[in-house]
């Protein structure tokens, strides 16, 4: 396991970032849940473009996990997913009655029309 502190000056490669609004939302979820060390960001095979994002709470770290910390929140990414997520920034946006996490992933080459899946 490697723990990396996010730095705005760091090169995009090898880091996962969180905006302040995303970090605040994750903190709220973890507090309401009452346990957990952070948020797992991963990928799975799904959708018409091939890959989809996965968000889960983390209670234990695995040996191949990379941990990125920003705004007091840990984001955990397994080694396989990091290949596809390297340089991604996670944001939380509210637009009217809609709210949710948004992924700004520089590796995405194509995305399906509904925005639920992507390819690299």
C-alpha positions as CSV (number, residue, x, y, z in Angstrom):
1,X,0.0,0.0,0.0
2,X,1.2,3.5,-0.8
3,X,-0.1,6.7,0.7
4,X,0.2,9.8,-1.3
5,X,-0.8,13.3,-0.3
6,X,-2.4,15.2,-3.1
7,X,-0.6,18.4,-4.1
8,X,-1.8,20.8,-6.8
9,X,1.7,21.2,-8.0
10,X,2.2,17.4,-8.5
11,X,2.1,16.1,-12.0
12,X,-1.3,14.6,-13.0
13,X,0.2,11.1,-13.4
14,X,0.0,9.1,-10.2
15,X,-2.6,10.9,-8.3
16,X,-6.4,11.1,-7.7
17,X,-7.8,14.4,-6.7
18,X,-10.9,15.5,-4.8
19,X,-12.6,18.9,-4.9
20,X,-13.6,20.5,-1.6
21,X,-17.3,19.8,-2.3
22,X,-16.6,16.1,-3.1
23,X,-14.6,15.8,0.1
24,X,-17.3,17.4,2.2
25,X,-19.9,15.0,0.8
26,X,-17.7,12.0,1.4
27,X,-17.1,13.2,5.0
28,X,-20.8,13.5,5.6
29,X,-21.5,10.0,4.2
30,X,-18.7,8.5,6.4
31,X,-20.0,10.3,9.5
32,X,-23.6,9.1,8.9
33,X,-22.3,5.6,8.3
34,X,-20.4,5.7,11.6
35,X,-17.3,3.8,10.3
36,X,-14.9,3.6,7.4
37,X,-11.5,4.9,6.5
38,X,-12.3,6.5,3.1
39,X,-13.9,6.0,-0.3
40,X,-12.8,3.4,-2.8
41,X,-12.8,4.6,-6.4
42,X,-12.6,1.8,-9.0
43,X,-13.8,0.6,-12.3
44,X,-15.8,-2.4,-13.6
45,X,-16.7,-3.7,-17.0
46,X,-20.1,-2.4,-17.8
47,X,-22.3,-0.3,-20.2
48,X,-22.1,0.3,-23.9
49,X,-18.6,1.9,-23.8
50,X,-17.0,-0.8,-21.8
51,X,-16.1,0.6,-18.3
52,X,-18.0,2.2,-15.5
53,X,-17.0,3.9,-12.2
54,X,-17.5,2.2,-8.9
55,X,-17.7,4.1,-5.5
56,X,-17.7,2.2,-2.2
57,X,-16.8,2.8,1.4
58,X,-13.5,1.3,2.6
59,X,-13.2,-0.4,5.9
60,X,-10.0,-2.3,5.3
61,X,-7.1,-1.7,2.9
62,X,-5.9,-4.4,0.5
63,X,-2.2,-5.0,-0.3
64,X,-2.4,-3.5,-3.8
65,X,-4.2,-0.3,-2.8
66,X,-3.0,3.2,-3.4
67,X,-4.3,5.8,-0.9
68,X,-4.6,9.5,-1.9
69,X,-5.6,12.1,0.6
70,X,-7.0,15.5,0.1
71,X,-9.1,17.8,2.2
72,X,-9.0,15.3,5.0
73,X,-10.5,12.4,2.9
74,X,-8.8,9.3,1.8
75,X,-9.5,7.9,-1.7
76,X,-8.4,4.3,-2.2
77,X,-7.7,2.9,-5.6
78,X,-6.5,-0.6,-6.4
79,X,-3.6,-1.0,-8.8
80,X,-5.6,-2.3,-11.7
81,X,-8.1,0.6,-11.6
82,X,-5.3,3.2,-11.2
83,X,-4.2,2.4,-14.7
84,X,-7.6,3.8,-16.0
85,X,-8.1,6.4,-13.3
86,X,-4.6,8.0,-13.1
87,X,-5.1,11.8,-13.0
88,X,-8.8,11.7,-12.2
89,X,-10.5,14.4,-10.1
90,X,-13.7,13.6,-8.3
91,X,-16.2,16.4,-7.9
92,X,-19.6,16.7,-6.3
93,X,-22.1,19.0,-8.1
94,X,-25.7,20.1,-7.4
95,X,-27.8,21.3,-10.3
96,X,-31.4,22.1,-9.3
97,X,-32.9,18.9,-7.9
98,X,-30.1,16.8,-9.2
99,X,-26.9,16.1,-7.4
100,X,-24.0,13.6,-7.7
101,X,-20.4,12.8,-8.1
102,X,-18.7,13.8,-11.4
103,X,-15.5,12.3,-12.7
104,X,-13.0,14.4,-14.6
105,X,-10.8,11.6,-16.0
106,X,-8.1,12.7,-18.5
107,X,-7.8,9.1,-19.8
108,X,-11.3,8.9,-21.3
109,X,-11.3,8.6,-25.0
110,X,-15.1,8.0,-25.5
111,X,-18.2,8.0,-23.5
112,X,-21.7,6.6,-24.0
113,X,-24.6,9.0,-24.7
114,X,-26.1,8.5,-21.2
115,X,-22.7,9.2,-19.6
116,X,-22.7,6.0,-17.5
117,X,-19.8,4.3,-19.2
118,X,-16.6,5.1,-20.9
119,X,-13.6,3.8,-22.7
120,X,-9.9,4.6,-22.6
